[in-house]
Amino acid sequence: MKGFEMFGVVKEIGVDDEGLTAFYKDHFTYPLFKDDGLVFYNDFFGKRSIIKFSLFNPFKMYSGYKEMKKRLEEKKLEGNMTGEGLIQGGIVIFDKNGKARYAYEEETGEELVMEDIIDSLKAIQSDE
């Protein structure tokens, strides 16, 4: 949307730099910053449990994995098993003063709800 800028925050480097470089080059060409000490992550997403109990249901895990794999293939994204894989992120939307206004936590294997994100962007624009 016009009037907004985007950047990414990564938790680690030196683990899968090849994959991170490919992701940046092919899918997310915005600035990336390293979150030393997970400060950014903890401020927005660190107050929840890392693994949800539903993940312990093997049938749900398998069907969720198949759905996620299909979406990755449709978007021509390659998943891998490099890194620790438990810490998830999300999207944080800031207003023009740098105040965080909305945060959306990533749910492993789930598609982002783009309608909610766009509604948040519109709400911020109408407030300014």
N, CA, C and O atoms as a Tinker XYZ file with bonds, in Angstrom:
   512  protein
     1  N      0.839000   -1.185000    0.000000    73     2
     2  CA     0.000000    0.000000    0.000000    64     1     3
     3  C      0.876000    1.237000    0.000000    63     2     4     5
     4  O      1.954000    1.258000    0.595000    81     3
     5  N      0.408000    2.237000   -0.660000    73     3     6
     6  CA     1.138000    3.491000   -0.763000    64     5     7
     7  C      1.247000    4.145000    0.616000    63     6     8     9
     8  O      0.292000    4.156000    1.392000    81     7
     9  N      2.424000    4.685000    0.900000    73     7    10
    10  CA     2.643000    5.368000    2.165000    64     9    11
    11  C      3.220000    4.487000    3.260000    63    10    12    13
    12  O      3.434000    4.960000    4.376000    81    11
    13  N      3.474000    3.230000    2.970000    73    11    14
    14  CA     4.042000    2.322000    3.954000    64    13    15
    15  C      5.360000    1.763000    3.438000    63    14    16    17
    16  O      5.546000    1.590000    2.233000    81    15
    17  N      6.265000    1.486000    4.357000    73    15    18
    18  CA     7.519000    0.837000    4.015000    64    17    19
    19  C      7.552000   -0.514000    4.709000    63    18    20    21
    20  O      6.828000   -0.747000    5.676000    81    19
    21  N      8.397000   -1.398000    4.207000    73    19    22
    22  CA     8.472000   -2.736000    4.768000    64    21    23
    23  C      9.930000   -3.100000    5.036000    63    22    24    25
    24  O     10.830000   -2.704000    4.295000    81    23
    25  N     10.147000   -3.859000    6.104000    73    23    26
    26  CA    11.457000   -4.429000    6.397000    64    25    27
    27  C     11.244000   -5.756000    7.078000    63    26    28    29
    28  O     10.158000   -6.046000    7.580000    81    27
    29  N     12.283000   -6.558000    7.093000    73    27    30
    30  CA    12.214000   -7.860000    7.736000    64    29    31
    31  C     13.219000   -7.951000    8.874000    63    30    32    33
    32  O     14.233000   -7.254000    8.885000    81    31
    33  N     12.922000   -8.814000    9.820000    73    31    34
    34  CA    13.809000   -9.055000   10.956000    64    33    35
    35  C     14.056000  -10.556000   11.009000    63    34    36    37
    36  O     13.114000  -11.347000   11.003000    81    35
    37  N     15.327000  -10.945000   11.063000    73    35    38
    38  CA    15.671000  -12.361000   11.172000    64    37    39
    39  C     16.330000  -12.606000   12.520000    63    38    40    41
    40  O     16.974000  -11.719000   13.081000    81    39
    41  N     16.164000  -13.800000   13.023000    73    39    42
    42  CA    16.688000  -14.100000   14.357000    64    41    43
    43  C     18.115000  -14.622000   14.338000    63    42    44    45
    44  O     18.808000  -14.581000   15.354000    81    43
    45  N     18.561000  -15.121000   13.170000    73    43    46
    46  CA    19.884000  -15.728000   13.149000    64    45    47
    47  C     20.485000  -15.633000   11.754000    63    46    48    49
    48  O     19.782000  -15.602000   10.744000    81    47
    49  N     21.785000  -15.588000   11.740000    73    47    50
    50  CA    22.538000  -15.707000   10.496000    64    49    51
    51  C     23.618000  -16.752000   10.756000    63    50    52    53
    52  O     23.897000  -17.099000   11.903000    81    51
    53  N     24.216000  -17.242000    9.688000    73    51    54
    54  CA    25.256000  -18.252000    9.859000    64    53    55
    55  C     24.709000  -19.665000    9.987000    63    54    56    57
    56  O     25.479000  -20.603000   10.196000    81    55
    57  N     23.399000  -19.838000    9.867000    73    55    58
    58  CA    22.781000  -21.159000    9.971000    64    57    59
    59  C     22.357000  -21.638000    8.591000    63    58    60    61
    60  O     22.662000  -22.761000    8.190000    81    59
    61  N     21.652000  -20.776000    7.871000    73    59    62
    62  CA    21.213000  -21.087000    6.507000    64    61    63
    63  C     21.319000  -19.818000    5.662000    63    62    64    65
    64  O     20.326000  -19.344000    5.109000    81    63
    65  N     22.519000  -19.281000    5.569000    73    63    66
    66  CA    22.724000  -18.037000    4.829000    64    65    67
    67  C     22.357000  -18.183000    3.354000    63    66    68    69
    68  O     21.884000  -17.229000    2.737000    81    67
    69  N     22.570000  -19.357000    2.790000    73    67    70
    70  CA    22.207000  -19.587000    1.391000    64    69    71
    71  C     20.688000  -19.467000    1.208000    63    70    72    73
    72  O     20.227000  -18.831000    0.260000    81    71
    73  N     19.921000  -20.069000    2.101000    73    71    74
    74  CA    18.468000  -19.983000    2.033000    64    73    75
    75  C     17.969000  -18.572000    2.297000    63    74    76    77
    76  O     17.032000  -18.111000    1.646000    81    75
    77  N     18.592000  -17.879000    3.254000    73    75    78
    78  CA    18.214000  -16.509000    3.562000    64    77    79
    79  C     18.490000  -15.588000    2.374000    63    78    80    81
    80  O     17.679000  -14.719000    2.054000    81    79
    81  N     19.628000  -15.783000    1.729000    73    79    82
    82  CA    19.975000  -14.985000    0.549000    64    81    83
    83  C     18.996000  -15.243000   -0.584000    63    82    84    85
    84  O     18.560000  -14.302000   -1.246000    81    83
    85  N     18.644000  -16.496000   -0.817000    73    83    86
    86  CA    17.683000  -16.834000   -1.878000    64    85    87
    87  C     16.312000  -16.239000   -1.563000    63    86    88    89
    88  O     15.648000  -15.714000   -2.456000    81    87
    89  N     15.885000  -16.314000   -0.315000    73    87    90
    90  CA    14.603000  -15.736000    0.079000    64    89    91
    91  C     14.602000  -14.230000   -0.186000    63    90    92    93
    92  O     13.638000  -13.690000   -0.728000    81    91
    93  N     15.680000  -13.562000    0.196000    73    91    94
    94  CA    15.784000  -12.119000   -0.013000    64    93    95
    95  C     15.793000  -11.779000   -1.501000    63    94    96    97
    96  O     15.086000  -10.872000   -1.939000    81    95
    97  N     16.578000  -12.493000   -2.258000    73    95    98
    98  CA    16.723000  -12.214000   -3.693000    64    97    99
    99  C     15.448000  -12.509000   -4.472000    63    98   100   101
   100  O     15.071000  -11.741000   -5.357000    81    99
   101  N     14.787000  -13.606000   -4.154000    73    99   102
   102  CA    13.664000  -14.074000   -4.962000    64   101   103
   103  C     12.273000  -13.700000   -4.442000    63   102   104   105
   104  O     11.313000  -13.694000   -5.212000    81   103
   105  N     12.150000  -13.384000   -3.134000    73   103   106
   106  CA    10.804000  -13.231000   -2.579000    64   105   107
   107  C     10.596000  -12.008000   -1.696000    63   106   108   109
   108  O      9.478000  -11.499000   -1.623000    81   107
   109  N     11.619000  -11.529000   -1.033000    73   107   110
   110  CA    11.452000  -10.431000   -0.072000    64   109   111
   111  C     12.631000   -9.485000   -0.224000    63   110   112   113
   112  O     13.626000   -9.609000    0.490000    81   111
   113  N     12.526000   -8.539000   -1.152000    73   111   114
   114  CA    13.662000   -7.673000   -1.491000    64   113   115
   115  C     13.689000   -6.383000   -0.672000    63   114   116   117
   116  O     14.186000   -5.355000   -1.133000    81   115
   117  N     13.162000   -6.446000    0.522000    73   115   118
   118  CA    13.161000   -5.304000    1.427000    64   117   119
   119  C     14.328000   -5.450000    2.404000    63   118   120   121
   120  O     14.891000   -6.536000    2.534000    81   119
   121  N     14.696000   -4.363000    3.093000    73   119   122
   122  CA    15.812000   -4.469000    4.049000    64   121   123
   123  C     15.549000   -5.540000    5.112000    63   122   124   125
   124  O     14.423000   -5.716000    5.576000    81   123
   125  N     16.613000   -6.245000    5.481000    73   123   126
   126  CA    16.554000   -7.252000    6.544000    64   125   127
   127  C     17.497000   -6.840000    7.672000    63   126   128   129
   128  O     18.598000   -6.350000    7.420000    81   127
   129  N     17.067000   -7.037000    8.900000    73   127   130
   130  CA    17.870000   -6.715000   10.070000    64   129   131
   131  C     17.941000   -7.937000   10.970000    63   130   132   133
   132  O     16.993000   -8.717000   11.044000    81   131
   133  N     19.069000   -8.101000   11.654000    73   131   134
   134  CA    19.231000   -9.218000   12.584000    64   133   135
   135  C     18.765000   -8.791000   13.966000    63   134   136   137
   136  O     19.130000   -7.718000   14.447000    81   135
   137  N     17.973000   -9.616000   14.593000    73   135   138
   138  CA    17.421000   -9.362000   15.917000    64   137   139
   139  C     18.335000   -9.960000   16.981000    63   138   140   141
   140  O     18.058000  -11.031000   17.521000    81   139
   141  N     19.417000   -9.263000   17.274000    73   139   142
   142  CA    20.342000   -9.753000   18.302000    64   141   143
   143  C     19.624000   -9.898000   19.634000    63   142   144   145
   144  O     18.969000   -8.966000   20.099000    81   143
   145  N     19.747000  -11.044000   20.231000    73   143   146
   146  CA    19.138000  -11.304000   21.530000    64   145   147
   147  C     17.631000  -11.463000   21.485000    63   146   148   149
   148  O     16.984000  -11.495000   22.533000    81   147
   149  N     17.059000  -11.563000   20.297000    73   147   150
   150  CA    15.610000  -11.723000   20.119000    64   149   151
   151  C     14.807000  -10.618000   20.810000    63   150   152   153
   152  O     13.699000  -10.862000   21.287000    81   151
   153  N     15.358000   -9.419000   20.864000    73   151   154
   154  CA    14.696000   -8.294000   21.523000    64   153   155
   155  C     13.389000   -7.948000   20.811000    63   154   156   157
   156  O     12.344000   -7.828000   21.450000    81   155
   157  N     13.446000   -7.791000   19.508000    73   155   158
   158  CA    12.248000   -7.460000   18.734000    64   157   159
   159  C     11.219000   -8.566000   18.873000    63   158   160   161
   160  O     10.045000   -8.302000   19.137000    81   159
   161  N     11.652000   -9.788000   18.699000    73   159   162
   162  CA    10.757000  -10.946000   18.810000    64   161   163
   163  C     10.082000  -10.985000   20.179000    63   162   164   165
   164  O      8.862000  -11.126000   20.263000    81   163
   165  N     10.857000  -10.863000   21.240000    73   163   166
   166  CA    10.300000  -10.962000   22.590000    64   165   167
   167  C      9.304000   -9.846000   22.884000    63   166   168   169
   168  O      8.319000  -10.063000   23.589000    81   167
   169  N      9.556000   -8.648000   22.345000    73   167   170
   170  CA     8.628000   -7.543000   22.570000    64   169   171
   171  C      7.266000   -7.806000   21.951000    63   170   172   173
   172  O      6.251000   -7.378000   22.500000    81   171
   173  N      7.220000   -8.499000   20.823000    73   171   174
   174  CA     5.962000   -8.664000   20.110000    64   173   175
   175  C      5.376000  -10.066000   20.188000    63   174   176   177
   176  O      4.155000  -10.217000   20.215000    81   175
   177  N      6.208000  -11.084000   20.225000    73   175   178
   178  CA     5.688000  -12.447000   20.110000    64   177   179
   179  C      6.192000  -13.398000   21.185000    63   178   180   181
   180  O      5.799000  -14.565000   21.184000    81   179
   181  N      7.024000  -12.962000   22.081000    73   179   182
   182  CA     7.671000  -13.860000   23.026000    64   181   183
   183  C      6.856000  -14.240000   24.232000    63   182   184   185
   184  O      7.339000  -14.988000   25.083000    81   183
   185  N      5.639000  -13.754000   24.339000    73   183   186
   186  CA     4.837000  -14.013000   25.533000    64   185   187
   187  C      3.896000  -15.201000   25.382000    63   186   188   189
   188  O      3.001000  -15.384000   26.207000    81   187
   189  N      4.078000  -15.989000   24.367000    73   187   190
   190  CA     3.211000  -17.146000   24.153000    64   189   191
   191  C      4.064000  -18.408000   24.163000    63   190   192   193
   192  O      5.287000  -18.338000   24.042000    81   191
   193  N      3.427000  -19.541000   24.305000    73   191   194
   194  CA     4.187000  -20.777000   24.268000    64   193   195
   195  C      4.676000  -21.019000   22.846000    63   194   196   197
   196  O      4.008000  -20.645000   21.882000    81   195
   197  N      5.813000  -21.629000   22.722000    73   195   198
   198  CA     6.418000  -21.847000   21.415000    64   197   199
   199  C      5.661000  -22.917000   20.633000    63   198   200   201
   200  O      5.430000  -22.763000   19.434000    81   199
   201  N      5.284000  -23.975000   21.290000    73   199   202
   202  CA     4.593000  -25.072000   20.611000    64   201   203
   203  C      3.172000  -25.155000   21.143000    63   202   204   205
   204  O      2.949000  -25.163000   22.354000    81   203
   205  N      2.229000  -25.217000   20.241000    73   203   206
   206  CA     0.832000  -25.369000   20.656000    64   205   207
   207  C      0.531000  -26.856000   20.833000    63   206   208   209
   208  O      1.117000  -27.705000   20.162000    81   207
   209  N     -0.386000  -27.153000   21.739000    73   207   210
   210  CA    -0.710000  -28.547000   22.010000    64   209   211
   211  C     -1.259000  -29.260000   20.786000    63   210   212   213
   212  O     -1.092000  -30.473000   20.665000    81   211
   213  N     -1.907000  -28.548000   19.879000    73   211   214
   214  CA    -2.450000  -29.202000   18.688000    64   213   215
   215  C     -1.346000  -29.831000   17.850000    63   214   216   217
   216  O     -1.598000  -30.749000   17.069000    81   215
   217  N     -0.120000  -29.334000   18.013000    73   215   218
   218  CA     0.984000  -29.910000   17.247000    64   217   219
   219  C      1.311000  -31.323000   17.697000    63   218   220   221
   220  O      1.979000  -32.062000   16.973000    81   219
   221  N      0.854000  -31.710000   18.876000    73   219   222
   222  CA     1.158000  -33.045000   19.364000    64   221   223
   223  C      0.185000  -34.090000   18.835000    63   222   224   225
   224  O      0.337000  -35.277000   19.127000    81   223
   225  N     -0.807000  -33.671000   18.065000    73   223   226
   226  CA    -1.732000  -34.599000   17.423000    64   225   227
   227  C     -1.093000  -35.017000   16.097000    63   226   228   229
   228  O     -1.035000  -34.203000   15.175000    81   227
   229  N     -0.615000  -36.248000   15.970000    73   227   230
   230  CA     0.108000  -36.643000   14.758000    64   229   231
   231  C     -0.721000  -36.544000   13.481000    63   230   232   233
   232  O     -0.177000  -36.254000   12.415000    81   231
   233  N     -2.021000  -36.777000   13.571000    73   231   234
   234  CA    -2.858000  -36.670000   12.372000    64   233   235
   235  C     -2.971000  -35.222000   11.923000    63   234   236   237
   236  O     -2.891000  -34.927000   10.730000    81   235
   237  N     -3.156000  -34.323000   12.878000    73   235   238
   238  CA    -3.242000  -32.903000   12.560000    64   237   239
   239  C     -1.898000  -32.394000   12.042000    63   238   240   241
   240  O     -1.850000  -31.576000   11.123000    81   239
   241  N     -0.827000  -32.875000   12.627000    73   239   242
   242  CA     0.506000  -32.474000   12.159000    64   241   243
   243  C      0.706000  -32.889000   10.706000    63   242   244   245
   244  O      1.191000  -32.099000    9.896000    81   243
   245  N      0.339000  -34.109000   10.377000    73   243   246
   246  CA     0.551000  -34.628000    9.029000    64   245   247
   247  C     -0.296000  -33.862000    8.011000    63   246   248   249
   248  O      0.213000  -33.469000    6.961000    81   247
   249  N     -1.578000  -33.648000    8.305000    73   247   250
   250  CA    -2.427000  -32.925000    7.349000    64   249   251
   251  C     -1.976000  -31.479000    7.222000    63   250   252   253
   252  O     -2.006000  -30.920000    6.126000    81   251
   253  N     -1.558000  -30.866000    8.320000    73   251   254
   254  CA    -1.042000  -29.501000    8.268000    64   253   255
   255  C      0.229000  -29.411000    7.453000    63   254   256   257
   256  O      0.436000  -28.451000    6.711000    81   255
   257  N      1.081000  -30.414000    7.592000    73   255   258
   258  CA     2.326000  -30.457000    6.813000    64   257   259
   259  C      2.020000  -30.554000    5.318000    63   258   260   261
   260  O      2.638000  -29.861000    4.510000    81   259
   261  N      1.066000  -31.416000    4.952000    73   259   262
   262  CA     0.707000  -31.576000    3.538000    64   261   263
   263  C      0.154000  -30.269000    2.964000    63   262   264   265
   264  O      0.501000  -29.892000    1.845000    81   263
   265  N     -0.703000  -29.574000    3.720000    73   263   266
   266  CA    -1.268000  -28.303000    3.257000    64   265   267
   267  C     -0.173000  -27.252000    3.097000    63   266   268   269
   268  O     -0.159000  -26.506000    2.118000    81   267
   269  N      0.737000  -27.197000    4.055000    73   267   270
   270  CA     1.818000  -26.228000    3.996000    64   269   271
   271  C      2.724000  -26.514000    2.801000    63   270   272   273
   272  O      3.132000  -25.596000    2.091000    81   271
   273  N      3.031000  -27.777000    2.587000    73   271   274
   274  CA     3.897000  -28.154000    1.459000    64   273   275
   275  C      3.254000  -27.755000    0.129000    63   274   276   277
   276  O      3.938000  -27.279000   -0.777000    81   275
   277  N      1.950000  -27.950000    0.015000    73   275   278
   278  CA     1.239000  -27.577000   -1.203000    64   277   279
   279  C      1.333000  -26.073000   -1.440000    63   278   280   281
   280  O      1.600000  -25.638000   -2.560000    81   279
   281  N      1.111000  -25.267000   -0.380000    73   279   282
   282  CA     1.200000  -23.809000   -0.521000    64   281   283
   283  C      2.602000  -23.370000   -0.906000    63   282   284   285
   284  O      2.767000  -22.482000   -1.743000    81   283
   285  N      3.610000  -23.983000   -0.306000    73   283   286
   286  CA     4.998000  -23.643000   -0.642000    64   285   287
   287  C      5.277000  -23.934000   -2.110000    63   286   288   289
   288  O      5.909000  -23.132000   -2.798000    81   287
   289  N      4.808000  -25.077000   -2.586000    73   287   290
   290  CA     5.012000  -25.430000   -4.000000    64   289   291
   291  C      4.284000  -24.462000   -4.918000    63   290   292   293
   292  O      4.836000  -24.050000   -5.937000    81   291
   293  N      3.043000  -24.088000   -4.573000    73   291   294
   294  CA     2.284000  -23.152000   -5.400000    64   293   295
   295  C      2.973000  -21.790000   -5.498000    63   294   296   297
   296  O      2.903000  -21.121000   -6.529000    81   295
   297  N      3.640000  -21.389000   -4.413000    73   295   298
   298  CA     4.311000  -20.088000   -4.388000    64   297   299
   299  C      5.772000  -20.175000   -4.805000    63   298   300   301
   300  O      6.504000  -19.185000   -4.776000    81   299
   301  N      6.180000  -21.382000   -5.194000    73   299   302
   302  CA     7.557000  -21.631000   -5.606000    64   301   303
   303  C      8.564000  -21.255000   -4.509000    63   302   304   305
   304  O      9.613000  -20.669000   -4.776000    81   303
   305  N      8.211000  -21.608000   -3.279000    73   303   306
   306  CA     9.084000  -21.417000   -2.129000    64   305   307
   307  C      9.628000  -22.773000   -1.716000    63   306   308   309
   308  O      8.929000  -23.785000   -1.778000    81   307
   309  N     10.868000  -22.778000   -1.298000    73   307   310
   310  CA    11.472000  -24.018000   -0.811000    64   309   311
   311  C     11.562000  -23.967000    0.703000    63   310   312   313
   312  O     12.150000  -23.043000    1.264000    81   311
   313  N     10.993000  -24.936000    1.350000    73   311   314
   314  CA    11.154000  -25.051000    2.790000    64   313   315
   315  C     12.371000  -25.907000    3.080000    63   314   316   317
   316  O     12.818000  -26.668000    2.221000    81   315
   317  N     12.911000  -25.790000    4.286000    73   315   318
   318  CA    14.013000  -26.666000    4.668000    64   317   319
   319  C     13.925000  -26.942000    6.157000    63   318   320   321
   320  O     13.097000  -26.363000    6.860000    81   319
   321  N     14.753000  -27.798000    6.613000    73   319   322
   322  CA    14.753000  -28.174000    8.024000    64   321   323
   323  C     15.989000  -27.615000    8.728000    63   322   324   325
   324  O     16.424000  -28.154000    9.745000    81   323
   325  N     16.550000  -26.543000    8.190000    73   323   326
   326  CA    17.738000  -25.930000    8.770000    64   325   327
   327  C     17.317000  -24.951000    9.863000    63   326   328   329
   328  O     16.297000  -24.276000    9.728000    81   327
   329  N     18.081000  -24.869000   10.927000    73   327   330
   330  CA    17.761000  -23.973000   12.034000    64   329   331
   331  C     16.935000  -24.691000   13.075000    63   330   332   333
   332  O     16.590000  -25.862000   12.916000    81   331
   333  N     16.618000  -23.974000   14.152000    73   331   334
   334  CA    15.914000  -24.637000   15.246000    64   333   335
   335  C     14.434000  -24.822000   14.948000    63   334   336   337
   336  O     13.847000  -25.789000   15.433000    81   335
   337  N     13.802000  -23.945000   14.175000    73   335   338
   338  CA    12.460000  -24.173000   13.675000    64   337   339
   339  C     11.303000  -23.995000   14.639000    63   338   340   341
   340  O     10.154000  -24.162000   14.230000    81   339
   341  N     11.546000  -23.668000   15.884000    73   339   342
   342  CA    10.450000  -23.530000   16.836000    64   341   343
   343  C      9.964000  -22.091000   16.973000    63   342   344   345
   344  O      8.768000  -21.852000   17.139000    81   343
   345  N     10.877000  -21.145000   16.905000    73   343   346
   346  CA    10.503000  -19.747000   17.095000    64   345   347
   347  C      9.886000  -19.226000   15.809000    63   346   348   349
   348  O     10.512000  -19.238000   14.749000    81   347
   349  N      8.644000  -18.767000   15.922000    73   347   350
   350  CA     7.928000  -18.215000   14.780000    64   349   351
   351  C      7.886000  -16.701000   14.929000    63   350   352   353
   352  O      8.141000  -16.167000   16.008000    81   351
   353  N      7.572000  -16.035000   13.869000    73   351   354
   354  CA     7.510000  -14.582000   13.890000    64   353   355
   355  C      6.119000  -14.090000   13.587000    63   354   356   357
   356  O      5.127000  -14.612000   14.096000    81   355
   357  N      6.063000  -13.079000   12.751000    73   355   358
   358  CA     4.782000  -12.515000   12.387000    64   357   359
   359  C      4.973000  -11.188000   11.696000    63   358   360   361
   360  O      6.035000  -10.905000   11.141000    81   359
   361  N      3.938000  -10.379000   11.734000    73   359   362
   362  CA     3.950000   -9.075000   11.093000    64   361   363
   363  C      3.589000   -8.044000   12.147000    63   362   364   365
   364  O      2.628000   -8.211000   12.899000    81   363
   365  N      4.377000   -6.971000   12.189000    73   363   366
   366  CA     4.091000   -5.852000   13.072000    64   365   367
   367  C      3.897000   -4.634000   12.180000    63   366   368   369
   368  O      4.714000   -4.372000   11.297000    81   367
   369  N      2.829000   -3.895000   12.405000    73   367   370
   370  CA     2.534000   -2.715000   11.603000    64   369   371
   371  C      2.681000   -1.490000   12.505000    63   370   372   373
   372  O      2.059000   -1.394000   13.563000    81   371
   373  N      3.524000   -0.558000   12.053000    73   371   374
   374  CA     3.805000    0.668000   12.791000    64   373   375
   375  C      3.126000    1.846000   12.112000    63   374   376   377
   376  O      2.902000    1.828000   10.901000    81   375
   377  N      2.799000    2.868000   12.891000    73   375   378
   378  CA     2.292000    4.100000   12.284000    64   377   379
   379  C      3.476000    4.986000   11.886000    63   378   380   381
   380  O      4.630000    4.593000   12.058000    81   379
   381  N      3.196000    6.175000   11.358000    73   379   382
   382  CA     4.261000    7.038000   10.847000    64   381   383
   383  C      5.186000    7.543000   11.952000    63   382   384   385
   384  O      6.283000    8.022000   11.663000    81   383
   385  N      4.763000    7.444000   13.209000    73   383   386
   386  CA     5.597000    7.860000   14.338000    64   385   387
   387  C      6.425000    6.713000   14.902000    63   386   388   389
   388  O      7.149000    6.895000   15.881000    81   387
   389  N      6.326000    5.541000   14.298000    73   387   390
   390  CA     7.086000    4.391000   14.755000    64   389   391
   391  C      6.433000    3.632000   15.892000    63   390   392   393
   392  O      7.065000    2.763000   16.493000    81   391
   393  N      5.179000    3.940000   16.202000    73   391   394
   394  CA     4.464000    3.240000   17.261000    64   393   395
   395  C      3.838000    1.976000   16.680000    63   394   396   397
   396  O      3.142000    2.033000   15.666000    81   395
   397  N      4.084000    0.843000   17.317000    73   395   398
   398  CA     3.478000   -0.418000   16.868000    64   397   399
   399  C      1.980000   -0.350000   17.121000    63   398   400   401
   400  O      1.535000   -0.091000   18.240000    81   399
   401  N      1.210000   -0.587000   16.067000    73   399   402
   402  CA    -0.246000   -0.486000   16.180000    64   401   403
   403  C     -0.930000   -1.839000   16.084000    63   402   404   405
   404  O     -1.952000   -2.060000   16.735000    81   403
   405  N     -0.386000   -2.747000   15.283000    73   403   406
   406  CA    -0.984000   -4.066000   15.096000    64   405   407
   407  C      0.134000   -5.106000   15.006000    63   406   408   409
   408  O      1.209000   -4.833000   14.472000    81   407
   409  N     -0.135000   -6.290000   15.531000    73   407   410
   410  CA     0.827000   -7.396000   15.421000    64   409   411
   411  C      0.059000   -8.676000   15.119000    63   410   412   413
   412  O     -0.968000   -8.963000   15.735000    81   411
   413  N      0.570000   -9.431000   14.171000    73   411   414
   414  CA    -0.030000  -10.699000   13.763000    64   413   415
   415  C      1.009000  -11.790000   13.937000    63   414   416   417
   416  O      2.066000  -11.755000   13.307000    81   415
   417  N      0.711000  -12.755000   14.787000    73   415   418
   418  CA     1.641000  -13.851000   15.019000    64   417   419
   419  C      1.530000  -14.896000   13.914000    63   418   420   421
   420  O      0.438000  -15.241000   13.464000    81   419
   421  N      2.684000  -15.387000   13.492000    73   419   422
   422  CA     2.705000  -16.462000   12.503000    64   421   423
   423  C      2.222000  -17.746000   13.145000    63   422   424   425
   424  O      2.589000  -18.064000   14.277000    81   423
   425  N      1.406000  -18.476000   12.426000    73   423   426
   426  CA     0.977000  -19.808000   12.824000    64   425   427
   427  C      1.602000  -20.768000   11.832000    63   426   428   429
   428  O      1.294000  -20.715000   10.642000    81   427
   429  N      2.471000  -21.639000   12.300000    73   427   430
   430  CA     3.162000  -22.556000   11.414000    64   429   431
   431  C      2.181000  -23.285000   10.505000    63   430   432   433
   432  O      1.229000  -23.914000   10.967000    81   431
   433  N      2.434000  -23.188000    9.214000    73   431   434
   434  CA     1.616000  -23.885000    8.236000    64   433   435
   435  C      0.350000  -23.163000    7.829000    63   434   436   437
   436  O     -0.362000  -23.624000    6.937000    81   435
   437  N      0.053000  -22.034000    8.469000    73   435   438
   438  CA    -1.180000  -21.304000    8.164000    64   437   439
   439  C     -0.881000  -20.108000    7.263000    63   438   440   441
   440  O      0.159000  -19.461000    7.390000    81   439
   441  N     -1.795000  -19.832000    6.369000    73   439   442
   442  CA    -1.698000  -18.672000    5.489000    64   441   443
   443  C     -1.971000  -17.403000    6.305000    63   442   444   445
   444  O     -2.808000  -17.413000    7.208000    81   443
   445  N     -1.271000  -16.321000    5.991000    73   443   446
   446  CA    -1.565000  -15.049000    6.639000    64   445   447
   447  C     -2.944000  -14.573000    6.205000    63   446   448   449
   448  O     -3.350000  -14.791000    5.063000    81   447
   449  N     -3.654000  -13.930000    7.104000    73   447   450
   450  CA    -4.970000  -13.389000    6.784000    64   449   451
   451  C     -4.754000  -11.982000    6.220000    63   450   452   453
   452  O     -4.762000  -10.991000    6.951000    81   451
   453  N     -4.564000  -11.926000    4.912000    73   451   454
   454  CA    -4.220000  -10.661000    4.262000    64   453   455
   455  C     -5.315000   -9.613000    4.430000    63   454   456   457
   456  O     -5.010000   -8.425000    4.530000    81   455
   457  N     -6.558000  -10.015000    4.463000    73   455   458
   458  CA    -7.650000   -9.059000    4.637000    64   457   459
   459  C     -7.497000   -8.292000    5.954000    63   458   460   461
   460  O     -7.709000   -7.080000    5.989000    81   459
   461  N     -7.131000   -8.986000    7.033000    73   459   462
   462  CA    -6.922000   -8.330000    8.330000    64   461   463
   463  C     -5.746000   -7.355000    8.270000    63   462   464   465
   464  O     -5.803000   -6.265000    8.839000    81   463
   465  N     -4.695000   -7.754000    7.584000    73   463   466
   466  CA    -3.512000   -6.893000    7.482000    64   465   467
   467  C     -3.844000   -5.640000    6.678000    63   466   468   469
   468  O     -3.468000   -4.536000    7.073000    81   467
   469  N     -4.532000   -5.795000    5.576000    73   467   470
   470  CA    -4.922000   -4.643000    4.753000    64   469   471
   471  C     -5.870000   -3.733000    5.530000    63   470   472   473
   472  O     -5.747000   -2.510000    5.455000    81   471
   473  N     -6.811000   -4.308000    6.271000    73   471   474
   474  CA    -7.718000   -3.498000    7.097000    64   473   475
   475  C     -6.941000   -2.688000    8.129000    63   474   476   477
   476  O     -7.289000   -1.540000    8.407000    81   475
   477  N     -5.890000   -3.278000    8.699000    73   475   478
   478  CA    -5.058000   -2.571000    9.673000    64   477   479
   479  C     -4.329000   -1.404000    9.019000    63   478   480   481
   480  O     -4.258000   -0.312000    9.583000    81   479
   481  N     -3.789000   -1.639000    7.831000    73   479   482
   482  CA    -3.110000   -0.569000    7.101000    64   481   483
   483  C     -4.074000    0.573000    6.792000    63   482   484   485
   484  O     -3.730000    1.744000    6.957000    81   483
   485  N     -5.268000    0.235000    6.349000    73   483   486
   486  CA    -6.280000    1.261000    6.049000    64   485   487
   487  C     -6.664000    2.036000    7.303000    63   486   488   489
   488  O     -6.848000    3.252000    7.251000    81   487
   489  N     -6.786000    1.343000    8.422000    73   487   490
   490  CA    -7.140000    2.005000    9.675000    64   489   491
   491  C     -6.067000    3.019000   10.086000    63   490   492   493
   492  O     -6.385000    4.121000   10.533000    81   491
   493  N     -4.818000    2.646000    9.932000    73   491   494
   494  CA    -3.727000    3.560000   10.258000    64   493   495
   495  C     -3.753000    4.761000    9.316000    63   494   496   497
   496  O     -3.578000    5.898000    9.755000    81   495
   497  N     -3.968000    4.515000    8.027000    73   495   498
   498  CA    -4.040000    5.636000    7.073000    64   497   499
   499  C     -5.176000    6.586000    7.429000    63   498   500   501
   500  O     -5.002000    7.803000    7.358000    81   499
   501  N     -6.313000    6.067000    7.805000    73   499   502
   502  CA    -7.450000    6.944000    8.111000    64   501   503
   503  C     -7.235000    7.728000    9.402000    63   502   504   505
   504  O     -7.820000    8.797000    9.577000    81   503
   505  N     -6.400000    7.211000   10.311000    73   503   506
   506  CA    -6.098000    7.917000   11.566000    64   505   507
   507  C     -5.110000    9.064000   11.364000    63   506   508   509
   508  O     -5.050000    9.991000   12.172000    81   507
   509  N     -4.346000    8.993000   10.290000    73   507   510
   510  CA    -3.263000    9.972000   10.117000    64   509   511
   511  C     -3.669000   11.129000    9.258000    63   510   512
   512  O     -2.868000   12.033000    9.021000    81   511
